[in-house]
Amino acid sequence: MSTTDPLAANRHWWDSTVPVHLASAFYDVEGWLADGRGPREREAALLGDVTGLDLVHLQCHFGKDTLSWARAGARVTGLDFSEPAISAARSLAERAGLADRADFVCAPVSEAVDALGGRTFDIVYVSLGALCWLASITEWAAQVAGLLHAGGRLFLHEVHPVSQALADADLTVVYPYFEEAVPYRDAEAGTYADPEATDALPGDPTYSWNHGIGEIIGALLAAGLRIDLVDEHDWTSFQRFPWLVQTGEEEFVVPDGHLRVPLSFTLVASRT
Ligand SMILES: C[S@@+](CC[C@H](N)C(=O)[O-])C[C@H]1O[C@@H](n2cnc3c(N)ncnc32)[C@H](O)[C@@H]1O
């Protein structure tokens, strides 16, 4: 596919990832179905008991993380702009026996409030590889604020924008740290979940944007949210750089003797 419309190009690429990701060892869907696993421990510890709470997951992909929160007792809604992802999420909800408390909606994040009919939630959940697909962090923050009722919380765990700006090999700055009007164009074959899947993903272009920590916090404050927690981590959940060392399930760190750089961050904000 050849298009210079970033949203259309990104949607095409994400549509193509769905069957590859469903079959990948990275996402291990069959293992997740079999073991009944809930949300990541760190996330569950921060959000506390979610039983009976309404949670919306923005950019939910095929719903594995969304449904993990349903397993913890939340009523969940997942939103993604990819039809194949939403269709796969609905099937996964059926297979996991969670369809009675899971709803999936196909829409871009920029239209989330309207697509969800003005509904508001206790929790907006966003994680890992989501913000880089959005052109405007200000627009995103306004949608997040519009999805929360008073007392509702945003939970964000993301790849750190400093690590997004660095070269894989030597940590030199090779990509923008701040949000730029012009997106970064990538055309690598394969996907992070399966670099060998070059037949299904032959290198159609994608477009992404970085957003600095101050830009993210500033946009949420400007949207009227209170910032409750910002924590920059020297670990991340995936092999962001080839030289990171795996120290646990979904935990990769800088090896001894190397400069520690921020690899991911967690932010909690609330609507007062
Ligand atoms: C890496 S996934 C993030 C979800 C989760 N961390 C995971 O791995 O399942 C990124 C998701 O963002 C979605 N996406 C990208 N741009 C979007 C947009 N503008 N509006 C809605 N969804 C978008 C893609 O379809 C994809 O499912």
The ligand as a Gaussian input file, in Angstrom:
#p B3LYP/6-31G(d) Opt

LIG

0 1
 C        1.444000      -1.461000      20.361000
 S       -0.319000      -1.404000      20.306000
 C       -0.548000      -0.876000      21.939000
 C       -1.422000      -1.811000      22.747000
 C       -0.736000      -2.765000      23.677000
 N        0.437000      -2.230000      24.291000
 C       -0.447000      -4.078000      23.014000
 O        0.727000      -4.373000      22.784000
 O       -1.383000      -4.838000      22.772000
 C       -0.729000       0.077000      19.429000
 C       -2.198000       0.096000      18.982000
 O       -2.538000       1.454000      18.648000
 C       -3.498000       1.414000      17.616000
 N       -3.529000       2.748000      17.014000
 C       -2.522000       3.404000      16.391000
 N       -2.903000       4.652000      16.065000
 C       -4.181000       4.795000      16.489000
 C       -5.111000       5.869000      16.464000
 N       -4.801000       7.046000      15.905000
 N       -6.336000       5.673000      16.994000
 C       -6.670000       4.463000      17.555000
 N       -5.829000       3.408000      17.611000
 C       -4.581000       3.578000      17.107000
 C       -3.026000       0.298000      16.703000
 O       -4.068000      -0.226000      15.890000
 C       -2.498000      -0.719000      17.735000
 O       -3.479000      -1.678000      18.016000

